């Protein structure tokens, strides 16, 4: 039997197991896993290396225009689908699931068509979309959304804050109802909008306008209350729910309580909440704006609570929430060189550093094992978002999305090392152990030894199947 590519001599890690094996690839897929495979047109020697499924980052923002009315007044994202997917590939991520955002007054179908056009011919790896619903009109709920879900857009997101994006509880229930009828998975940004506005008004009136005030306007109880409300709404409507970018122990406890009641609630966190704190926003010369995101980083107690959640299984996925704004007048400082925190674009870059950080801080430091690392960064995303087993694992018949990982390579993260189009990284100077050496997408080597070998535009759009969250148990609605 002849193979297009053989990966020989490595230690294979999946979300369930770790074992020594060779991998044979033909026609873009894994077709053989064996103790020894001899015949391959190309052979990669993975001796001493770990062979992982390609990472899946299912929370990233690329080429996303700001909604009209946001305080940051049209700040422009630095990464489109080309630079974003290249950066992801260099970090070991072969599949991305960015957001397609519907703005108020816009047809959801038109928004999806726009994002397909933005992404077409740009990505080096494969991609899908989550749909952000910000204007659930009767036409959207009755016609457009059901049709789009049936066409393979089976993951939807709603916001509980940001004036231009926020839905009322009743509107959220309306979207949840369609998600239940069509078996879509819901994602939610859980922060209490009214409390944030009340606190922000008082901070500004007292002259506290620097970036650290952003964290002070969004304390952990803001997230705790909204998480409680979000899971309650999901219980009433009878839909599984992913609470994205959980930043501390309080919202995690709300998720645990919902699970004890028998409801299907998943938790996502991000590297910034494991490594940064609110003190990183308290820097001179507006430098704290570089680490402004929502929710904001918390404190060391919140970090410890999140690591416990990762270790005990409460946290299901770790994604980047890559939201790339340059530190200039087109990005973070669009509202001026010394704006109030309310006028600073929210978001930080992280597509390329997600896997190395979690491997170094998690696996190397003994917090998690290799299968848990794979589950958090690839397998669980694939299952949740309808891409498994095509993506997220190394198995016969799966796409040959594979990373040959050097577990001993020591690296210090600097922005010069990275491939995004942002002029900084919030993780500058962080010492890392473990780094991707070779990255393969559908059997094609796209990154080799620090060089891009794949061609942007080779990536394909992925239609999503029904989320595994619908299969965990019967999900009851209250109506």
PESULNOR-V642407 format. One record per helix or strand. SS is the DSSP state (H for helix, E for strand). FROM is the first residue (numbers start at 0). LEN is the number of residues. If there is no record, write none. Layout:
SS;FROM;LEN
SS;FROM;LEN
This chain:
E;2;11
E;17;9
E;28;6
E;39;6
E;49;4
E;54;7
H;80;10
E;92;9
H;107;12
E;125;7
H;137;13
E;154;5
E;165;1
H;168;14
E;184;5
H;192;13
H;210;7
H;219;18
E;240;3
H;248;12
E;264;5
H;270;5
H;277;4
H;286;5
H;299;13
E;316;2
E;321;2
H;340;3
E;347;1
H;353;11
H;369;15
E;398;1
E;401;11
H;414;3
E;430;11
E;443;5
E;450;2
E;460;1
H;467;4
